[in-house]
Amino acid sequence: MFMVITKYVKDIEEVDRWLPAHSAFLDRYYARKKVIFSGRRNPRTGGAILFRVDERAELDAILAEDPLQNKRRNGMRGLRDHPDKIRRGLRHIRREDIGQ
């Protein structure tokens, strides 16, 4: 899994123009079960997305499709994580528990 933390590098008005396309991008990857959660930071300076992917190359390929990323409207960093402990109701999010 990778946690992606973004920080807007353009004015919020510029970011807002691209949010519908960004939302559609996220919807595609929710449907493919690659995104576990996503949301805006508070205060609204960026966002966070938890991806269920194994390799950095796969994450980079996905992020290349994100309108906010590929139009340089935000900066990002991806942090790789393998959860050792997960609350019982959330255990299904681990790749090995889904059977991918």
C-alpha positions in Angstrom: 0.0 0.0 0.0 1.0 3.6 -0.6 -0.2 6.7 1.2 0.0 9.7 -1.1 0.0 13.1 0.6 -0.5 16.0 -1.7 0.1 19.7 -1.3 -1.5 22.3 -3.7 1.1 24.4 -5.5 -1.4 26.5 -7.4 -4.2 28.9 -6.1 -7.2 27.0 -4.8 -9.3 28.5 -7.7 -7.0 26.8 -10.2 -7.3 23.5 -8.2 -11.1 23.8 -8.0 -11.3 23.9 -11.8 -9.7 20.5 -12.0 -11.6 18.8 -9.1 -14.3 17.3 -11.3 -11.7 15.6 -13.5 -9.7 14.5 -10.4 -12.9 13.1 -8.9 -13.5 11.1 -12.0 -9.9 9.8 -11.9 -10.5 8.7 -8.3 -13.8 7.0 -9.2 -12.0 4.9 -11.9 -9.5 3.6 -9.3 -12.2 3.1 -6.6 -14.0 0.9 -9.1 -10.8 -1.1 -9.8 -10.3 -1.4 -6.0 -7.0 0.4 -6.1 -8.1 3.3 -3.8 -9.1 2.6 -0.2 -9.8 6.2 0.8 -9.3 9.7 -0.3 -10.0 13.2 1.1 -9.0 16.8 1.4 -6.7 18.0 4.1 -8.0 20.5 6.7 -7.1 23.3 6.3 -7.6 22.8 2.5 -4.0 22.7 1.4 -3.9 19.3 -0.3 -5.2 15.9 0.2 -4.5 12.2 1.0 -5.1 9.0 -0.9 -4.5 5.5 0.3 -3.7 3.2 -2.7 -3.8 -0.6 -2.6 -0.9 -1.2 -5.0 2.3 -3.2 -4.5 4.9 -1.5 -6.6 6.0 2.1 -6.9 6.0 1.8 -10.7 2.3 0.9 -10.6 1.6 3.9 -8.3 3.5 6.2 -10.6 1.5 5.0 -13.6 -1.7 5.6 -11.8 -0.7 9.1 -10.6 0.3 10.0 -14.2 -3.4 9.9 -15.0 -4.4 12.3 -12.2 -5.3 15.7 -13.6 -4.1 17.5 -10.5 -0.7 15.7 -10.6 -0.1 15.7 -14.4 -1.0 19.4 -14.7 1.4 20.2 -11.9 -1.3 21.7 -9.7 -0.1 19.8 -6.7 3.1 18.3 -5.3 3.0 14.9 -3.7 4.9 12.3 -1.8 4.1 8.6 -1.7 4.9 6.6 1.4 5.0 2.9 1.2 3.4 1.0 4.0 2.5 -2.6 5.0 0.0 -2.6 7.8 0.9 -5.1 10.5 -2.2 -4.5 12.5 -5.6 -3.6 11.2 -8.9 -3.4 13.1 -11.1 -6.4 12.5 -13.7 -4.5 10.4 -11.0 -3.2 8.1 -8.8 -6.3 7.5 -10.3 -6.9 4.0 -8.3 -4.0 2.6 -5.0 -5.9 2.7 -4.1 -7.3 -0.6 -3.6 -10.8 0.7 -7.1 -10.8 2.2 -8.7 -9.8 -1.1 -7.0 -12.4 -3.2 -5.6 -10.1 -5.8 
